[in-house]
């Protein structure tokens, strides 16, 4: 699985994939597990995925992003248990200039959230747990 | 080869149906919607939402899309990645 990892993400290594001397701009989005959601304290998240489809979708996003902007894109998403303060997802974009790098990076993370079949279960400080449903009101 | 499709369930839907994998029979003309309707009749299936996201062979699919033996159908709860 090229875009999914069951172990801690190495941001430096991921960023190195898009670094090149002809690319003057590097934009990185790092998604961390936040310690709160909907007014509740969060201890950790557990990510699961339809792995074959998630990998295919990530590949599609990277190819489409690299076709739309003159950039190189690297993307990795964690699976499994991720504690508060740990990294859940990294998007890095290298481009000749900052305009395309910022635009492409924003587009990639929005596409990941829109179309990659990944789910997360939240574990709260009160001992309860719930699946996250972004379509449910607030 | 029996005329079936693999049906994959994930996250909340796997919990509702009590399994993450089923083999269901298909005939000529069976649609994704027919597969979903069949799941609704199983224990726990009546709590599946009326609108849901499906995939066939790793691509998002409409309920009206047809399925054939050997296809992999997946029911996807609301996506929550990133």
Backbone of each chain as ProteinMPNN parsed JSONL, in Angstrom:
{"seq_chain_A": "XXXXXXXXXXXXXXXXXXXXXXXXXXXXXXXXXXXXXXXXXXXXXXXXXXXXXXXXXXXXXXXXXXXXXXXXXXXXXXXXXXXXXXXXXXXXXXXXXXXXXXXXXXXXXXXXXXXXXXXXXXXXXXXXXXXXXXXXXX", "coords_chain_A": {"N_chain_A": [[0.862, -1.201, 0.0], [0.79, 1.973, -1.052], [0.118, 4.545, -0.153], [-0.865, 4.413, 2.364], [-0.245, 3.877, 5.825], [0.668, 1.839, 8.556], [2.325, 2.571, 10.513], [4.167, 5.191, 12.273], [4.206, 8.326, 10.585], [6.77, 9.665, 8.545], [7.582, 12.737, 8.222], [9.735, 14.225, 7.19], [10.984, 12.46, 5.404], [8.889, 12.066, 3.636], [8.539, 14.639, 2.606], [10.978, 14.949, 1.326], [10.6, 13.528, -0.985], [9.426, 15.247, -2.797], [11.131, 17.292, -3.106], [13.272, 19.229, -5.089], [15.844, 20.804, -6.957], [14.876, 22.48, -8.939], [12.44, 23.177, -8.031], [11.138, 25.724, -6.324], [9.378, 26.074, -4.289], [7.904, 24.595, -1.435], [5.186, 23.141, -0.019], [3.549, 22.058, 2.872], [1.071, 20.093, 4.354], [0.133, 19.084, 7.512], [-1.766, 16.861, 9.277], [-2.874, 16.587, 12.488], [-3.901, 14.53, 15.262], [-6.473, 15.842, 17.076], [-7.237, 17.18, 20.337], [-9.876, 17.457, 20.967], [-13.349, 17.248, 20.074], [-16.39, 18.318, 18.931], [-16.987, 19.389, 21.408], [-16.174, 17.463, 23.164], [-13.642, 15.738, 25.021], [-10.89, 14.218, 23.48], [-9.029, 11.216, 23.308], [-7.712, 9.399, 21.632], [-7.628, 8.414, 18.122], [-8.898, 5.853, 15.984], [-8.056, 4.685, 12.954], [-9.504, 3.249, 10.053], [-9.733, 1.558, 6.876], [-10.972, 1.029, 3.515], [-8.841, -0.57, 2.103], [-7.714, -1.213, -0.474], [-9.262, 0.348, -2.199], [-8.88, 2.869, -1.098], [-6.176, 3.25, -1.503], [-6.124, 3.28, -4.295], [-7.694, 5.551, -4.78], [-6.116, 7.567, -3.576], [-3.932, 7.472, -5.283], [-5.171, 8.313, -7.631], [-5.838, 10.942, -6.91], [-3.3, 12.096, -6.586], [-2.259, 11.825, -9.205], [-4.133, 13.348, -10.644], [-3.83, 15.858, -9.432], [-1.19, 16.436, -10.131], [-1.506, 16.694, -12.804], [-3.122, 18.918, -13.025], [-1.695, 21.047, -11.861], [1.638, 22.375, -12.108], [3.357, 20.515, -10.426], [4.859, 18.379, -7.884], [3.595, 15.746, -5.966], [3.256, 14.375, -2.729], [1.804, 12.018, -0.531], [0.519, 10.67, 2.432], [-1.381, 8.553, 4.568], [-2.279, 7.715, 7.876], [-3.102, 4.542, 9.338], [-4.891, 2.629, 11.804], [-4.338, 2.893, 15.404], [-4.044, 6.192, 16.553], [-2.656, 8.553, 18.558], [-3.612, 11.521, 20.451], [-1.995, 14.415, 19.325], [-0.338, 13.059, 17.646], [0.59, 12.386, 14.186], [-1.772, 12.182, 11.611], [-2.162, 12.452, 8.881], [-0.316, 13.406, 6.002], [0.389, 15.809, 3.544], [2.431, 16.76, 0.96], [3.652, 19.199, -1.225], [5.612, 20.004, -3.972], [6.653, 22.659, -5.936], [7.375, 24.878, -8.739], [6.817, 27.456, -7.985], [5.222, 29.412, -5.356], [2.454, 29.843, -5.691], [1.15, 27.731, -7.213], [1.93, 25.614, -5.598], [0.71, 26.074, -3.048], [-2.017, 26.108, -3.856], [-2.389, 23.528, -4.973], [-1.805, 21.892, -2.77], [-3.856, 22.518, -0.96], [-6.041, 21.656, -2.474], [-5.515, 18.891, -2.665], [-5.748, 17.908, 0.038], [-8.414, 18.489, 0.529], [-9.653, 16.867, -1.388], [-8.843, 14.354, -0.468], [-10.307, 14.207, 1.904], [-12.826, 14.24, 0.838], [-13.078, 11.987, -0.85], [-11.597, 9.616, -0.213], [-11.847, 6.34, 1.012], [-11.749, 6.157, 4.128], [-12.156, 5.655, 7.595], [-12.859, 6.905, 10.915], [-12.651, 6.162, 14.32], [-13.506, 7.649, 17.297], [-12.071, 7.993, 20.527], [-13.007, 8.913, 23.671], [-12.325, 11.124, 26.49], [-14.039, 10.496, 28.494], [-14.292, 7.815, 28.415], [-16.03, 6.773, 26.571], [-16.875, 5.898, 23.104], [-17.069, 6.637, 19.609], [-18.048, 6.433, 16.162], [-16.84, 8.701, 13.723], [-18.867, 10.922, 12.006], [-18.867, 12.929, 9.454], [-21.006, 13.958, 8.064], [-23.074, 14.321, 9.77], [-24.957, 16.719, 11.63], [-23.02, 19.344, 12.88]], "CA_chain_A": [[0.0, 0.0, 0.0], [1.732, 3.06, -1.262], [-0.283, 5.803, 0.468], [-1.392, 4.142, 3.693], [0.809, 3.354, 6.688], [0.271, 1.426, 9.901], [3.287, 3.076, 11.494], [4.289, 6.645, 12.336], [4.602, 8.946, 9.321], [8.042, 10.398, 8.597], [7.356, 13.932, 7.42], [10.952, 14.618, 6.476], [11.174, 11.545, 4.277], [7.814, 12.306, 2.666], [8.853, 15.922, 1.958], [12.141, 14.751, 0.446], [10.167, 12.964, -2.269], [9.012, 16.288, -3.75], [12.181, 18.313, -3.16], [14.185, 19.199, -6.234], [16.399, 22.16, -7.054], [14.091, 23.343, -9.823], [11.195, 23.535, -7.349], [11.49, 26.695, -5.288], [8.354, 26.134, -3.245], [7.435, 23.34, -0.855], [4.086, 23.395, 0.919], [3.25, 20.816, 3.585], [-0.037, 20.056, 5.3], [0.228, 17.984, 8.47], [-2.98, 16.721, 10.066], [-2.631, 15.939, 13.779], [-5.088, 14.173, 16.036], [-6.816, 16.957, 17.947], [-7.666, 16.657, 21.636], [-11.288, 17.725, 21.219], [-14.246, 17.22, 18.921], [-17.781, 18.495, 19.329], [-17.082, 19.693, 22.831], [-15.742, 16.328, 23.992], [-12.208, 15.486, 25.053], [-10.494, 13.042, 22.703], [-7.771, 10.591, 23.737], [-7.066, 8.881, 20.432], [-8.48, 7.984, 17.012], [-8.494, 4.623, 15.3], [-8.394, 4.805, 11.547], [-9.591, 2.031, 9.25], [-9.946, 1.936, 5.478], [-11.152, 0.047, 2.448], [-7.468, -0.242, 1.741], [-7.451, -1.255, -1.912], [-9.893, 1.505, -2.846], [-8.242, 4.075, -0.57], [-4.897, 3.39, -2.197], [-6.428, 3.67, -5.675], [-8.165, 6.936, -4.764], [-4.96, 8.435, -3.313], [-3.181, 7.505, -6.537], [-5.949, 9.143, -8.558], [-5.705, 12.334, -6.461], [-1.937, 12.548, -6.899], [-2.124, 11.969, -10.675], [-4.963, 14.466, -11.09], [-3.19, 17.083, -8.947], [0.027, 16.696, -10.909], [-1.93, 17.093, -14.147], [-3.733, 20.242, -12.963], [-0.693, 22.044, -11.507], [3.0, 21.907, -12.385], [3.866, 20.196, -9.099], [5.052, 16.981, -7.49], [2.772, 15.58, -4.768], [3.422, 13.174, -1.901], [0.629, 11.917, 0.342], [0.414, 9.443, 3.227], [-2.417, 8.569, 5.599], [-2.111, 6.672, 8.896], [-4.175, 3.634, 9.73], [-4.672, 2.093, 13.147], [-4.508, 3.804, 16.529], [-3.217, 7.394, 16.489], [-2.955, 9.29, 19.784], [-3.62, 12.988, 20.374], [-0.659, 14.957, 19.098], [0.369, 12.318, 16.597], [0.225, 12.787, 12.834], [-2.707, 11.269, 10.936], [-2.049, 12.559, 7.426], [0.646, 14.39, 5.486], [0.389, 16.126, 2.118], [3.532, 17.667, 0.642], [3.645, 19.569, -2.639], [6.751, 20.78, -4.447], [6.367, 23.309, -7.212], [8.329, 25.919, -9.097], [6.447, 28.696, -7.304], [4.324, 29.215, -4.214], [1.044, 29.85, -6.083], [0.668, 26.385, -7.535], [2.176, 24.706, -4.477], [-0.368, 26.282, -2.075], [-3.312, 25.685, -4.417], [-2.441, 22.073, -5.119], [-1.827, 21.272, -1.443], [-5.219, 22.678, -0.449], [-6.927, 20.803, -3.255], [-5.277, 17.485, -2.331], [-6.323, 17.511, 1.325], [-9.879, 18.512, 0.404], [-10.03, 15.673, -2.135], [-8.665, 13.206, 0.425], [-11.44, 14.159, 2.826], [-14.06, 14.047, 0.084], [-13.253, 10.762, -1.625], [-10.828, 8.42, 0.151], [-12.629, 5.561, 1.974], [-11.111, 5.984, 5.428], [-13.077, 5.978, 8.692], [-12.166, 7.039, 12.184], [-13.399, 5.975, 15.543], [-12.947, 8.507, 18.337], [-12.1, 7.509, 21.911], [-13.128, 10.141, 24.455], [-11.762, 11.121, 27.84], [-14.999, 9.907, 29.443], [-14.31, 6.361, 28.244], [-16.918, 6.332, 25.494], [-16.29, 5.889, 21.775], [-18.066, 6.811, 18.552], [-17.565, 6.632, 14.796], [-16.992, 10.08, 13.282], [-19.705, 11.081, 10.819], [-18.803, 14.344, 9.07], [-22.254, 14.42, 7.472], [-24.05, 14.605, 10.828], [-24.911, 18.135, 11.998], [-21.99, 19.769, 13.849]], "C_chain_A": [[0.889, 1.239, 0.0], [1.414, 4.285, -0.404], [-0.792, 5.641, 1.892], [-0.293, 3.512, 4.542], [0.264, 2.995, 8.056], [1.281, 1.889, 10.95], [3.456, 4.582, 11.332], [4.807, 7.212, 11.013], [5.877, 9.754, 9.507], [7.931, 11.589, 7.661], [8.568, 14.339, 6.61], [11.169, 13.755, 5.242], [10.123, 11.786, 3.195], [8.098, 13.599, 1.906], [10.015, 15.773, 0.98], [11.74, 14.247, -0.925], [9.817, 14.048, -3.283], [10.042, 17.406, -3.844], [13.014, 18.115, -4.409], [14.659, 20.63, -6.428], [15.617, 23.063, -7.992], [12.768, 23.755, -9.188], [11.529, 24.456, -6.188], [10.521, 26.738, -4.135], [8.007, 24.735, -2.759], [6.373, 23.689, 0.176], [3.682, 22.067, 1.537], [2.029, 21.004, 4.459], [0.163, 18.849, 6.195], [-1.044, 17.964, 9.293], [-2.68, 15.945, 11.335], [-3.949, 15.514, 14.405], [-5.288, 15.259, 17.096], [-7.378, 16.421, 19.246], [-9.128, 16.963, 21.957], [-12.079, 17.614, 19.927], [-15.674, 17.355, 19.433], [-17.941, 18.711, 20.812], [-16.641, 18.56, 23.747], [-14.223, 16.171, 23.927], [-11.89, 14.178, 24.344], [-9.148, 12.534, 23.205], [-7.001, 10.059, 22.531], [-8.117, 8.63, 19.36], [-7.99, 6.631, 16.533], [-9.01, 4.702, 13.876], [-8.478, 3.423, 10.909], [-9.928, 2.47, 7.824], [-10.345, 0.737, 4.63], [-9.835, 0.188, 1.686], [-7.211, -0.221, 0.247], [-8.047, -0.03, -2.6], [-9.247, 2.812, -2.375], [-6.926, 4.322, -1.294], [-5.121, 3.858, -3.627], [-6.867, 5.131, -5.738], [-7.014, 7.911, -4.511], [-4.116, 8.567, -4.586], [-3.868, 8.401, -7.559], [-5.792, 10.627, -8.205], [-4.329, 12.879, -6.822], [-1.789, 12.785, -8.402], [-2.914, 13.177, -11.162], [-4.352, 15.8, -10.656], [-1.97, 17.44, -9.78], [-0.292, 17.042, -12.352], [-2.481, 18.522, -14.141], [-2.727, 21.345, -12.663], [0.696, 21.49, -11.809], [3.727, 21.612, -11.072], [4.158, 18.715, -8.969], [4.374, 16.812, -6.134], [3.13, 14.289, -4.05], [2.319, 13.183, -0.847], [0.701, 10.61, 1.111], [-0.621, 9.619, 4.315], [-2.16, 7.42, 6.566], [-3.332, 5.793, 8.968], [-3.851, 3.117, 11.126], [-4.825, 3.183, 14.198], [-3.521, 4.962, 16.446], [-3.613, 8.261, 17.684], [-3.004, 10.794, 19.526], [-2.183, 13.475, 20.225], [0.155, 14.206, 18.073], [-0.188, 12.707, 15.23], [-0.662, 11.728, 12.172], [-2.54, 11.294, 9.425], [-1.04, 13.639, 7.065], [0.448, 14.541, 3.984], [1.557, 17.08, 1.887], [3.509, 17.928, -0.863], [4.87, 20.402, -2.947], [6.413, 21.37, -5.798], [7.402, 24.371, -7.501], [8.095, 27.173, -8.252], [5.378, 28.452, -6.255], [2.85, 29.134, -4.628], [0.504, 28.451, -6.314], [0.855, 25.415, -6.37], [1.07, 24.837, -3.422], [-1.7, 25.763, -2.606], [-3.439, 24.177, -4.472], [-2.544, 21.391, -3.758], [-3.229, 21.347, -0.854], [-6.168, 21.725, -1.152], [-6.76, 19.331, -2.854], [-5.951, 17.112, -1.011], [-7.848, 17.545, 1.273], [-10.377, 17.283, -0.356], [-9.901, 14.411, -1.279], [-9.893, 13.079, 1.324], [-12.738, 13.849, 2.087], [-14.203, 12.625, -0.454], [-12.483, 9.519, -1.196], [-11.582, 7.635, 1.229], [-11.816, 5.188, 3.217], [-12.155, 6.37, 6.471], [-12.292, 6.124, 9.971], [-13.145, 6.895, 13.334], [-12.715, 6.815, 16.6], [-13.086, 7.841, 19.698], [-12.001, 8.722, 22.813], [-12.571, 9.972, 25.859], [-12.747, 10.527, 28.846], [-15.142, 8.402, 29.262], [-15.226, 5.864, 27.138], [-16.198, 6.43, 24.141], [-17.398, 6.068, 20.746], [-17.374, 6.919, 17.201], [-17.797, 8.09, 14.421], [-17.826, 10.095, 12.011], [-19.706, 12.547, 10.436], [-20.105, 14.87, 8.47], [-23.305, 14.745, 8.518], [-23.891, 16.053, 11.256], [-23.913, 18.378, 13.096], [-21.395, 18.574, 14.579]], "O_chain_A": [[1.635, 1.495, 0.945], [2.326, 4.99, 0.028], [-1.115, 6.628, 2.553], [0.497, 2.709, 4.046], [-0.507, 3.751, 8.647], [1.107, 1.627, 12.14], [2.954, 5.175, 10.378], [5.72, 6.658, 10.4], [6.04, 10.445, 10.512], [8.156, 11.469, 6.456], [8.435, 14.756, 5.459], [11.497, 14.259, 4.168], [10.415, 11.723, 2.001], [7.917, 13.652, 0.689], [10.026, 16.405, -0.076], [12.431, 14.494, -1.913], [9.895, 13.815, -4.49], [9.843, 18.368, -4.586], [13.409, 17.0, -4.749], [13.939, 21.571, -6.094], [15.68, 24.286, -7.864], [12.05, 24.589, -9.74], [12.124, 24.035, -5.196], [10.796, 27.365, -3.112], [7.839, 23.81, -3.553], [6.626, 24.436, 1.121], [3.492, 21.074, 0.834], [1.953, 21.965, 5.225], [0.341, 17.729, 5.714], [-1.37, 18.956, 9.945], [-2.278, 14.783, 11.277], [-4.996, 16.086, 14.103], [-4.398, 15.548, 17.895], [-7.94, 15.326, 19.27], [-9.573, 16.754, 23.086], [-11.56, 17.851, 18.836], [-16.108, 16.576, 20.282], [-18.922, 18.267, 21.408], [-16.724, 18.68, 24.97], [-13.605, 16.44, 22.898], [-12.538, 13.158, 24.578], [-8.243, 13.318, 23.491], [-5.789, 10.245, 22.425], [-9.319, 8.629, 19.629], [-6.81, 6.305, 16.661], [-10.213, 4.774, 13.624], [-7.656, 2.546, 11.172], [-10.352, 3.603, 7.594], [-10.088, -0.413, 4.986], [-9.733, 0.972, 0.742], [-6.556, 0.693, -0.253], [-7.419, 0.562, -3.477], [-9.086, 3.749, -3.158], [-6.603, 5.455, -1.653], [-4.401, 4.725, -4.121], [-6.463, 5.865, -6.64], [-6.938, 8.961, -5.15], [-3.647, 9.657, -4.916], [-3.209, 9.161, -8.269], [-5.632, 11.467, -9.091], [-4.213, 14.003, -7.311], [-1.261, 13.813, -8.825], [-2.429, 13.945, -11.994], [-4.354, 16.762, -11.423], [-1.746, 18.608, -10.097], [0.541, 17.615, -13.055], [-2.333, 19.252, -15.121], [-2.879, 22.464, -13.153], [0.907, 20.278, -11.771], [4.605, 22.368, -10.658], [3.77, 17.906, -9.812], [4.556, 17.645, -5.245], [3.289, 13.241, -4.675], [1.949, 14.24, -0.335], [0.92, 9.553, 0.519], [-0.736, 10.688, 4.914], [-1.864, 6.299, 6.152], [-4.451, 6.228, 8.697], [-2.705, 3.157, 11.574], [-5.368, 4.254, 13.927], [-2.318, 4.754, 16.288], [-4.772, 8.658, 17.809], [-2.5, 11.277, 18.512], [-1.277, 13.006, 20.914], [1.224, 14.663, 17.669], [-1.276, 13.272, 15.119], [-0.342, 10.54, 12.174], [-2.75, 10.281, 8.757], [-0.932, 14.658, 7.746], [0.353, 13.558, 3.248], [1.654, 18.107, 2.558], [3.365, 17.007, -1.666], [5.142, 21.391, -2.267], [5.944, 20.671, -6.695], [8.204, 24.73, -6.639], [9.038, 27.859, -7.857], [4.71, 27.418, -6.261], [2.073, 28.43, -3.984], [-0.474, 28.038, -5.692], [0.046, 24.507, -6.174], [0.548, 23.827, -2.951], [-2.426, 25.064, -1.899], [-4.457, 23.612, -4.073], [-3.287, 20.421, -3.605], [-3.735, 20.364, -0.313], [-6.995, 21.07, -0.518], [-7.748, 18.608, -2.72], [-6.654, 16.104, -0.946], [-8.506, 16.718, 1.904], [-11.413, 16.718, -0.004], [-10.739, 13.512, -1.352], [-10.448, 11.992, 1.488], [-13.65, 13.254, 2.661], [-15.315, 12.101, -0.517], [-12.698, 8.451, -1.769], [-11.926, 8.205, 2.265], [-11.283, 4.085, 3.34], [-12.941, 7.294, 6.262], [-11.209, 5.558, 10.12], [-14.263, 7.41, 13.328], [-11.503, 6.721, 16.791], [-14.098, 7.201, 19.985], [-11.033, 9.479, 22.739], [-12.373, 8.861, 26.35], [-12.345, 10.1, 29.929], [-16.007, 7.779, 29.878], [-15.21, 4.681, 26.797], [-15.091, 6.958, 24.038], [-18.542, 5.687, 20.992], [-16.258, 7.43, 17.101], [-18.835, 8.658, 14.76], [-17.535, 9.374, 11.057], [-20.452, 13.337, 11.014], [-20.298, 16.082, 8.372], [-24.317, 15.371, 8.206], [-22.774, 16.569, 11.243], [-23.94, 17.709, 14.129], [-20.518, 18.743, 15.427]]}, "seq_chain_B": "XXXXXXXXXXXXXXXXXXXXXXXXXXXXXXXXXXXXXXXXXXXXXXXXXXXXXXXXXXXXXXXXXXXXXXXXXXXXXXXXXX", "coords_chain_B": {"N_chain_B": [[-18.18, -21.872, -11.256], [-19.783, -20.338, -8.559], [-22.561, -18.044, -8.884], [-21.955, -15.329, -7.509], [-21.433, -12.285, -5.583], [-18.843, -10.595, -3.807], [-19.412, -8.913, -0.806], [-18.401, -6.177, 0.901], [-18.235, -4.803, 4.108], [-17.894, -1.935, 6.175], [-16.557, -0.249, 9.067], [-19.032, 1.432, 10.844], [-21.145, 0.136, 9.513], [-20.317, -2.512, 9.288], [-20.404, -3.191, 11.945], [-23.161, -2.938, 12.443], [-24.264, -4.969, 10.813], [-22.918, -7.109, 11.777], [-20.782, -8.354, 10.569], [-17.928, -8.266, 8.326], [-17.804, -9.159, 5.8], [-19.561, -10.664, 3.155], [-20.989, -13.164, 1.003], [-23.02, -12.863, -1.694], [-25.752, -14.056, -3.696], [-26.086, -13.464, -7.217], [-28.008, -12.556, -10.116], [-28.767, -12.32, -13.64], [-29.084, -8.942, -14.357], [-29.132, -8.082, -11.725], [-28.809, -5.389, -9.465], [-26.773, -2.856, -7.789], [-28.432, -1.638, -5.973], [-30.245, -3.729, -5.503], [-28.635, -5.491, -4.094], [-28.149, -3.965, -1.795], [-30.759, -3.765, -0.825], [-31.223, -6.401, -0.171], [-29.427, -6.676, 1.931], [-30.651, -5.088, 3.837], [-32.623, -6.706, 4.793], [-31.435, -8.421, 6.479], [-30.452, -9.362, 9.871], [-30.034, -6.475, 11.8], [-29.695, -5.007, 9.547], [-31.805, -3.349, 9.012], [-31.271, -0.928, 10.12], [-29.564, 0.376, 8.493], [-28.778, 3.389, 6.736], [-31.091, 5.27, 4.635], [-30.001, 6.507, 2.421], [-27.019, 5.646, 0.945], [-23.461, 5.289, 0.382], [-21.895, 3.495, -2.186], [-19.551, 1.134, -3.575], [-18.217, -0.447, -6.468], [-15.977, -2.84, -7.423], [-13.799, -1.205, -6.577], [-14.548, 1.371, -7.313], [-16.65, 4.229, -6.957], [-20.159, 3.709, -7.036], [-23.458, 3.77, -8.488], [-26.767, 3.12, -7.19], [-28.278, 2.067, -9.189], [-26.516, 0.815, -10.837], [-25.423, -2.161, -12.466], [-24.443, -5.439, -11.279], [-22.082, -8.133, -11.57], [-21.264, -11.679, -11.494], [-18.503, -12.332, -9.363], [-17.821, -9.704, -8.936], [-16.761, -7.093, -6.671], [-18.418, -5.645, -4.156], [-18.92, -2.789, -2.139], [-20.08, -1.334, 0.87], [-20.07, 1.895, 1.982], [-19.658, 3.739, 4.829], [-20.257, 7.232, 5.817], [-17.525, 9.098, 4.635], [-14.518, 9.65, 6.424], [-11.88, 10.5, 6.406], [-8.575, 12.037, 6.443]], "CA_chain_B": [[-18.068, -20.822, -10.23], [-21.131, -19.881, -8.169], [-22.855, -16.677, -9.308], [-22.049, -14.486, -6.315], [-20.534, -11.144, -5.44], [-18.345, -10.338, -2.458], [-19.905, -7.649, -0.277], [-17.556, -5.737, 2.001], [-18.846, -3.814, 4.995], [-16.841, -1.255, 6.926], [-16.833, 0.665, 10.178], [-20.338, 1.31, 11.504], [-22.013, -0.815, 8.823], [-19.865, -3.851, 9.674], [-20.937, -3.416, 13.295], [-24.613, -3.129, 12.365], [-24.578, -6.259, 10.213], [-22.22, -8.156, 12.52], [-19.77, -9.006, 9.746], [-17.343, -7.34, 7.361], [-17.729, -9.804, 4.488], [-20.643, -11.578, 2.796], [-21.093, -13.567, -0.407], [-24.445, -12.862, -2.006], [-26.007, -14.525, -5.057], [-26.557, -12.49, -8.211], [-28.545, -13.09, -11.357], [-28.721, -11.307, -14.696], [-29.888, -7.776, -14.03], [-29.019, -7.641, -10.316], [-28.159, -4.082, -9.332], [-26.224, -2.517, -6.475], [-29.613, -1.411, -5.14], [-30.793, -5.03, -5.104], [-27.732, -6.008, -3.056], [-28.407, -3.188, -0.574], [-32.089, -4.159, -0.337], [-31.061, -7.717, 0.448], [-28.75, -6.482, 3.222], [-31.608, -4.486, 4.776], [-33.489, -7.737, 5.367], [-30.652, -9.219, 7.424], [-30.457, -8.797, 11.235], [-29.228, -5.26, 11.904], [-29.699, -4.299, 8.271], [-32.888, -2.364, 8.938], [-30.79, 0.368, 10.607], [-28.749, 1.042, 7.467], [-29.48, 4.599, 6.311], [-31.799, 5.141, 3.358], [-29.061, 6.888, 1.358], [-25.662, 5.303, 1.306], [-22.419, 5.296, -0.631], [-21.471, 2.144, -2.538], [-18.495, 1.013, -4.571], [-18.098, -1.739, -7.144], [-14.621, -3.001, -7.974], [-12.956, -0.098, -6.119], [-14.983, 2.679, -7.792], [-17.979, 4.584, -6.473], [-21.188, 3.197, -7.929], [-24.841, 4.171, -8.195], [-27.625, 1.999, -6.846], [-28.83, 1.509, -10.425], [-25.482, 0.084, -11.577], [-25.587, -3.61, -12.361], [-23.291, -6.186, -10.79], [-21.971, -9.449, -12.198], [-20.532, -12.617, -10.636], [-17.093, -12.029, -9.182], [-17.619, -8.301, -8.566], [-16.596, -6.766, -5.258], [-19.294, -4.521, -3.8], [-18.618, -2.305, -0.795], [-20.951, -0.3, 1.434], [-19.154, 2.822, 2.614], [-20.216, 4.778, 5.704], [-19.745, 8.562, 5.469], [-16.066, 9.081, 4.663], [-14.011, 10.47, 7.54], [-10.421, 10.527, 6.364], [-7.909, 13.33, 6.452]], "C_chain_B": [[-19.481, -20.35, -9.865], [-21.324, -18.415, -8.561], [-23.071, -15.814, -8.072], [-21.166, -13.262, -6.46], [-20.054, -11.109, -3.993], [-18.88, -8.979, -2.027], [-19.08, -7.312, 0.948], [-18.283, -4.65, 2.79], [-17.757, -3.216, 5.853], [-17.417, -0.481, 8.102], [-18.225, 0.395, 10.766], [-21.224, 0.269, 10.83], [-21.607, -2.256, 9.147], [-20.384, -4.192, 11.07], [-22.43, -3.707, 13.244], [-24.965, -4.527, 11.849], [-23.878, -7.43, 10.899], [-21.182, -8.908, 11.708], [-19.14, -7.981, 8.827], [-17.278, -7.943, 5.95], [-18.885, -10.774, 4.291], [-20.478, -11.987, 1.336], [-22.579, -13.62, -0.703], [-24.665, -13.318, -3.442], [-26.46, -13.382, -5.953], [-27.082, -13.226, -9.428], [-28.418, -11.999, -12.407], [-29.618, -10.154, -14.281], [-29.827, -7.33, -12.588], [-28.264, -6.321, -10.266], [-27.556, -3.921, -7.941], [-27.383, -2.307, -5.501], [-30.246, -2.698, -4.649], [-29.947, -5.63, -3.982], [-28.023, -5.296, -1.734], [-29.758, -3.594, 0.029], [-32.016, -5.501, 0.377], [-30.385, -7.592, 1.81], [-29.707, -5.916, 4.257], [-32.489, -5.53, 5.435], [-32.744, -8.596, 6.38], [-30.715, -8.582, 8.814], [-29.52, -7.601, 11.311], [-29.283, -4.41, 10.655], [-30.769, -3.233, 8.179], [-32.443, -0.997, 9.448], [-29.822, 1.02, 9.628], [-29.5, 2.281, 6.991], [-30.114, 4.426, 4.933], [-30.91, 5.551, 2.189], [-27.697, 6.399, 1.784], [-24.754, 5.185, 0.086], [-22.009, 3.845, -0.911], [-20.323, 2.202, -3.53], [-18.578, -0.369, -5.195], [-16.711, -1.788, -7.763], [-13.778, -1.742, -7.797], [-13.366, 1.27, -6.646], [-16.378, 2.96, -7.269], [-19.011, 4.198, -7.517], [-22.55, 3.722, -7.522], [-25.656, 2.923, -7.887], [-28.19, 1.322, -8.099], [-27.791, 0.744, -11.241], [-25.694, -1.42, -11.405], [-24.306, -4.246, -11.842], [-23.277, -7.557, -11.463], [-21.164, -10.376, -11.288], [-19.057, -12.266, -10.569], [-16.823, -10.579, -8.822], [-17.42, -8.175, -7.064], [-17.397, -5.501, -4.985], [-18.936, -4.089, -2.392], [-19.645, -1.265, -0.38], [-20.082, 0.598, 2.29], [-19.897, 3.788, 3.523], [-19.649, 6.138, 5.294], [-18.24, 8.632, 5.668], [-15.553, 10.048, 5.727], [-12.495, 10.509, 7.558], [-9.883, 11.943, 6.459], [-7.881, 13.996, 7.817]], "O_chain_B": [[-20.275, -20.008, -10.741], [-20.369, -17.639, -8.571], [-24.202, -15.591, -7.639], [-20.286, -13.195, -7.318], [-20.759, -11.534, -3.078], [-18.815, -8.009, -2.782], [-19.059, -8.067, 1.92], [-18.858, -3.719, 2.228], [-16.803, -3.9, 6.222], [-18.592, -0.115, 8.123], [-18.545, -0.735, 11.135], [-21.985, -0.418, 11.511], [-22.469, -3.127, 9.267], [-20.755, -5.333, 11.345], [-22.913, -4.615, 13.92], [-25.857, -5.187, 12.384], [-24.194, -8.592, 10.643], [-20.745, -9.986, 12.11], [-19.736, -6.935, 8.565], [-16.763, -7.316, 5.024], [-19.159, -11.607, 5.155], [-19.902, -11.251, 0.535], [-23.321, -14.343, -0.038], [-23.859, -13.006, -4.319], [-27.131, -12.453, -5.505], [-26.673, -14.346, -9.735], [-28.008, -10.88, -12.1], [-30.77, -10.359, -13.901], [-30.406, -6.3, -12.242], [-27.235, -6.145, -10.919], [-27.791, -4.728, -7.042], [-27.326, -2.742, -4.351], [-30.729, -2.767, -3.519], [-30.481, -6.206, -3.034], [-28.13, -5.933, -0.687], [-29.882, -3.746, 1.244], [-32.667, -5.709, 1.401], [-30.73, -8.32, 2.741], [-29.588, -6.232, 5.44], [-33.044, -5.289, 6.506], [-33.356, -9.413, 7.068], [-30.998, -7.389, 8.93], [-28.352, -7.695, 10.934], [-28.955, -3.224, 10.692], [-30.667, -2.313, 7.367], [-33.144, -0.006, 9.243], [-29.31, 2.105, 9.901], [-30.723, 2.245, 6.853], [-29.723, 3.548, 4.163], [-31.042, 5.012, 1.09], [-27.254, 6.711, 2.889], [-25.198, 5.012, -1.05], [-21.802, 3.064, 0.017], [-20.146, 3.195, -4.236], [-18.961, -1.339, -4.54], [-16.32, -0.903, -8.523], [-13.13, -1.273, -8.733], [-12.632, 2.241, -6.461], [-17.198, 2.05, -7.149], [-18.782, 4.336, -8.719], [-22.775, 4.075, -6.364], [-25.286, 1.813, -8.271], [-28.539, 0.142, -8.068], [-28.137, 0.095, -12.228], [-26.091, -1.887, -10.337], [-23.224, -3.67, -11.949], [-24.317, -8.075, -11.871], [-20.454, -9.902, -10.402], [-18.435, -11.945, -11.582], [-15.702, -10.246, -8.436], [-17.849, -9.03, -6.288], [-17.095, -4.43, -5.512], [-18.675, -4.933, -1.535], [-20.037, -0.415, -1.18], [-19.427, 0.128, 3.221], [-20.695, 4.588, 3.035], [-18.688, 6.21, 4.528], [-17.73, 8.275, 6.73], [-16.1, 11.137, 5.901], [-11.891, 10.548, 8.63], [-10.636, 12.912, 6.544], [-7.345, 15.095, 7.957]]}, "name": "protein", "num_of_chains": 2, "seq": "XXXXXXXXXXXXXXXXXXXXXXXXXXXXXXXXXXXXXXXXXXXXXXXXXXXXXXXXXXXXXXXXXXXXXXXXXXXXXXXXXXXXXXXXXXXXXXXXXXXXXXXXXXXXXXXXXXXXXXXXXXXXXXXXXXXXXXXXXXXXXXXXXXXXXXXXXXXXXXXXXXXXXXXXXXXXXXXXXXXXXXXXXXXXXXXXXXXXXXXXXXXXXXXXXXXXXXXXXXXX"}
